[in-house]
Amino acid sequence: MMSEQLMKRRDVEELTGFSRTTIYRLMSEGTFPRPLKTSANSVRWRLSDLQSWMDTLSITSTPGVHQ
């Protein structure tokens, strides 16, 4: 079995470009992966959950650029 990479919140912020506030707001809206509770005072996100979530995002078009 392959080991799953777990991400700290700061790493998730860096990966997504979102602030802590935005991450927790999106989680409360049900639109962002929820973390695993790894201890009484610690949570971690599965990298695979974050990658799957990013795969569902739409690509926005840039005005004036046709694809």
N, C-alpha and C positions, 0 to 999 in steps of 0.2 A: 504494500500500500504506500502510495506517495504521501509525503507529509505536506500538509496545507500551510501555505504562508499566511501568517496572521499579521495584520497591520495595526499599529497604534493610531490614535486619532490624528496626531500631527502628521503622520505619513499619509493618512487619508486626505487631510487638508491639502497636502502638497500634490497628491495624485489628482485630485479633483479640481483644485483651485478654489474650493469652497471654504468659508469660514466655519468655525465650530457652530456658531448660531445657525447658519444655513443648513449644515448637516443635520442638526437636531430638529430644525423646522421641517425639513423634507422627510425625516423619519416619522415625525408626528403626523404628517400628511399621508404617510404610507407610500411615498415615492422614492425612498432611499433604503438600501439594505440595512437591516438591524444588526448590531454587533453581538458577539458572544460575550457572556460574562465569564471572565477567566479567573477572577478572584473577587473578594468582597469589594474592592475598590478599583477594579480594572476591567476594561472591555477591550476587545480586539475585533476587527473586521476580517473576514476571509477575503483574500485577494481575488479568489475566483468569483465571489459574490459581487465584488465591485466591478470586475471585468465584465461579467454578465450584464450588470446594470448599465454600464457604459455602452455595451453593444446594442441596447434597446433605445438609446438616445437618437433623435433625428439629427441629420446633418442640415445645418442652416445654409441657405444660399447667400452669397455676397452680392449686394446690388451692383448691377452692371457686369457681373461675371456670369456667363452662361456655361452650363456643364453639358 
